[in-house]
Amino acid sequence: MLILKFLVLAFTIFLDFPNYVYAERNHSFIRIIKPRGEVDKLNLALKIRNEIETSNYASVQIRTTEGKIIKYSLATLKFNRISADLSSIQFLLYTRFNRVNCQYLNMAEDRIKSSNLNPRNDVKIVIHGWYYDTHKKFPIKMVKAYLRRYDCNVIVVDYGKISNNLFYTSTVINTKDIGQHVARFIGTLIHCGVSPKRMHIIGFGLGCHIAGFAGECVTPKIARITGE
């Protein structure tokens, strides 16, 4: 029976090999999506990250649709995960009192309390996606649109020094850490008198994942999270 199962597995992999990742140390296969191009090859490493970090795998090998073998080591994946400089993340506040020139906020309550942030107004927290920063048109358009319609606080999370990275998977792997950092900032806002019921996180692209991780870590829970 064991031999039969092995033959079935081998035959299946032979027919559809690009759909599998080979975990080298214990000779097992993990089924994943078929890679298309360099970005997908890197995404494959992310998809098996949790498998790797909770096992004894030394490395993984990926065979692409072109037949090329790509090898990722556990050490490399872990390095990419912890290499992000979270201190480089900036929180840019816009209100109707400062529609153009932002105010830079951080975890310091004194800076938040001395800013134009009005805790009685709604807070929109905008998180951009991969290879974006606050100098691109999208975040600025969002700020203008919200302030045109609502008297609210718009805070743009700028993690451009991390996201402007051609190694896409490096940014993806760090989304949880970035989200937790955003959650700590939201906690500071709550301590400064902002009600979670007035908070709305809007994430785009990778910003959706960051928004989700941030919302998961915040207590009490915020009112709304939107991903696009």
C-alpha positions as CSV (number, residue, x, y, z in Angstrom):
1,M,0.0,0.0,0.0
2,L,2.8,2.4,0.9
3,I,4.5,1.7,-2.4
4,L,1.2,2.3,-4.3
5,K,0.8,5.7,-2.6
6,F,4.3,6.6,-3.5
7,L,3.7,5.7,-7.1
8,V,0.5,7.7,-7.3
9,L,2.3,10.7,-5.8
10,A,5.2,10.3,-8.2
11,F,2.9,10.0,-11.2
12,T,0.9,13.1,-10.1
13,I,4.0,15.2,-9.6
14,F,5.3,14.0,-13.0
15,L,2.2,15.2,-14.7
16,D,2.0,18.5,-12.8
17,F,5.4,19.1,-11.4
18,P,5.4,23.0,-11.7
19,N,2.6,23.0,-9.1
20,Y,4.8,21.6,-6.4
21,V,7.5,22.8,-4.1
22,Y,10.1,20.3,-3.0
23,A,11.1,20.6,0.7
24,E,14.6,19.2,0.7
25,R,15.3,17.8,4.1
26,N,12.4,15.5,4.6
27,H,11.7,14.9,0.9
28,S,8.1,16.0,1.0
29,F,6.1,18.0,-1.5
30,I,3.8,21.0,-0.8
31,R,1.3,21.8,-3.5
32,I,1.2,25.5,-4.5
33,I,0.2,27.6,-7.5
34,K,1.9,27.4,-10.9
35,P,4.6,30.1,-11.2
36,R,4.5,32.6,-14.0
37,G,7.5,34.9,-14.2
38,E,9.9,36.2,-11.6
39,V,7.3,37.7,-9.2
40,D,5.4,34.5,-8.9
41,K,8.6,32.5,-8.3
42,L,9.2,34.8,-5.3
43,N,5.6,34.6,-4.2
44,L,6.1,30.8,-3.9
45,A,8.7,31.3,-1.3
46,L,6.2,33.3,0.7
47,K,3.4,30.8,0.4
48,I,5.6,28.1,2.0
49,R,7.1,30.4,4.6
50,N,4.9,29.1,7.4
51,E,5.6,25.5,6.4
52,I,9.3,26.2,6.6
53,E,9.4,28.1,9.8
54,T,7.4,25.4,11.7
55,S,9.5,22.5,10.4
56,N,13.0,21.3,10.0
57,Y,13.4,22.2,6.3
58,A,16.8,23.5,5.5
59,S,15.7,24.8,2.1
60,V,13.2,24.5,-0.6
61,Q,13.5,23.9,-4.4
62,I,11.0,25.3,-6.9
63,R,10.8,24.0,-10.5
64,T,9.3,26.7,-12.8
65,T,7.2,26.1,-15.9
66,E,10.4,26.7,-17.9
67,G,12.1,23.8,-16.1
68,K,14.5,26.0,-14.1
69,I,15.2,25.1,-10.5
70,I,15.1,27.9,-8.0
71,K,16.4,27.2,-4.5
72,Y,15.5,29.2,-1.4
73,S,17.2,28.7,1.9
74,L,15.5,29.1,5.3
75,A,18.2,31.5,6.4
76,T,17.5,33.8,3.4
77,L,13.7,33.9,4.0
78,K,14.2,34.7,7.7
79,F,16.7,37.4,6.8
80,N,14.2,39.0,4.4
81,R,11.6,38.9,7.1
82,I,13.6,40.7,9.8
83,S,15.5,43.1,7.6
84,A,12.8,45.8,7.4
85,D,13.5,49.0,9.4
86,L,10.2,49.7,11.1
87,S,11.5,53.0,12.4
88,S,11.5,54.3,8.8
89,I,7.7,54.1,8.7
90,Q,6.1,57.5,8.9
91,F,2.6,58.6,9.8
92,L,1.5,61.7,7.8
93,L,-1.5,63.6,9.1
94,Y,-3.7,65.8,6.9
95,T,-6.8,67.7,8.0
96,R,-8.8,70.6,6.7
97,F,-6.3,72.9,8.5
98,N,-3.4,71.4,6.6
99,R,-4.6,69.9,3.3
100,V,-1.3,70.2,1.6
101,N,1.5,70.2,4.1
102,C,1.3,67.1,6.3
103,Q,2.3,66.8,10.0
104,Y,4.5,64.0,10.9
105,L,3.3,61.9,13.8
106,N,4.9,59.0,15.7
107,M,4.4,57.0,18.8
108,A,4.9,60.1,21.1
109,E,1.6,61.2,22.6
110,D,2.8,64.7,23.0
111,R,3.3,65.1,19.3
112,I,-0.1,63.7,18.5
113,K,-1.9,66.0,21.0
114,S,0.0,69.1,19.7
115,S,-1.0,68.3,16.1
116,N,-4.1,69.3,14.1
117,L,-5.6,65.9,14.9
118,N,-9.2,66.3,16.2
119,P,-10.2,63.2,18.2
120,R,-13.8,64.1,17.8
121,N,-13.6,63.6,14.0
122,D,-13.3,60.3,12.1
123,V,-9.8,59.0,11.4
124,K,-9.0,57.6,8.0
125,I,-5.8,55.6,7.9
126,V,-4.6,55.0,4.3
127,I,-2.0,52.4,3.6
128,H,-0.4,52.2,0.1
129,G,0.8,49.1,-1.7
130,W,4.0,47.7,-3.0
131,Y,6.4,50.1,-4.7
132,Y,4.5,53.1,-3.6
133,D,5.1,55.9,-1.2
134,T,3.4,59.2,-0.3
135,H,5.1,61.0,-3.2
136,K,3.0,59.1,-5.7
137,K,-0.3,60.5,-7.0
138,F,-2.6,57.9,-5.4
139,P,-2.2,58.7,-1.7
140,I,-2.5,62.5,-2.4
141,K,-5.7,61.9,-4.4
142,M,-7.1,59.9,-1.5
143,V,-6.3,62.7,1.0
144,K,-7.9,65.4,-1.2
145,A,-11.0,63.3,-1.8
146,Y,-11.7,62.6,1.8
147,L,-11.0,66.2,3.0
148,R,-13.2,67.5,0.2
149,R,-16.1,65.5,1.5
150,Y,-15.5,65.1,5.2
151,D,-14.1,67.1,8.0
152,C,-11.9,64.2,9.2
153,N,-8.3,63.3,10.0
154,V,-6.5,61.5,7.2
155,I,-3.3,59.6,8.2
156,V,-1.2,58.1,5.4
157,V,1.1,55.3,6.5
158,D,4.3,55.8,4.5
159,Y,6.4,52.6,4.5
160,G,8.0,53.5,1.2
161,K,11.5,52.8,2.3
162,I,10.4,49.2,2.8
163,S,8.0,48.9,-0.2
164,N,10.2,50.5,-2.8
165,N,12.0,47.2,-3.1
166,L,12.2,45.2,-6.3
167,F,12.5,42.0,-4.2
168,Y,8.7,41.8,-3.8
169,T,8.7,38.9,-1.4
170,S,10.9,40.8,1.0
171,T,8.1,43.3,1.4
172,V,5.4,40.7,1.5
173,I,7.1,38.8,4.3
174,N,7.4,41.9,6.4
175,T,3.7,42.9,6.1
176,K,2.8,41.3,9.4
177,D,5.6,43.2,11.2
178,I,4.5,46.5,9.5
179,G,0.9,45.8,10.5
180,Q,1.8,45.3,14.1
181,H,3.8,48.5,14.0
182,V,0.7,50.3,12.6
183,A,-1.4,48.7,15.4
184,R,0.9,50.1,18.0
185,F,0.5,53.6,16.5
186,I,-3.3,53.1,16.5
187,G,-3.0,52.2,20.2
188,T,-1.3,55.5,20.8
189,L,-4.1,57.3,19.0
190,I,-6.6,55.6,21.3
191,H,-4.6,56.7,24.4
192,C,-4.8,60.2,23.0
193,G,-8.6,60.1,23.0
194,V,-9.5,58.8,19.6
195,S,-12.4,56.3,19.7
196,P,-11.9,53.0,17.8
197,K,-15.4,53.5,16.6
198,R,-14.2,56.5,14.6
199,M,-11.3,54.6,12.9
200,H,-11.3,53.3,9.4
201,I,-8.2,51.6,7.8
202,I,-8.1,51.6,4.0
203,G,-5.5,49.4,2.4
204,F,-4.5,49.0,-1.3
205,G,-2.5,46.1,-2.7
206,L,-0.1,44.9,0.0
207,G,-1.6,47.6,2.2
208,C,-4.7,45.3,2.5
209,H,-2.6,42.7,4.2
210,I,-1.0,45.3,6.5
211,A,-4.5,46.7,7.3
212,G,-5.7,43.2,8.2
213,F,-2.7,42.5,10.5
214,A,-3.1,45.9,12.1
215,G,-6.8,45.4,12.8
216,E,-6.1,41.9,14.2
217,C,-3.7,43.3,16.7
218,V,-5.7,46.3,17.9
219,T,-7.7,46.1,21.1
220,P,-10.5,47.2,21.2
221,K,-11.4,46.5,17.6
222,I,-11.7,49.4,15.2
223,A,-14.9,50.2,13.3
224,R,-14.0,49.4,9.8
225,I,-11.3,48.0,7.5
226,T,-11.4,48.3,3.7
227,G,-9.2,46.5,1.2
228,E,-8.8,47.1,-2.5
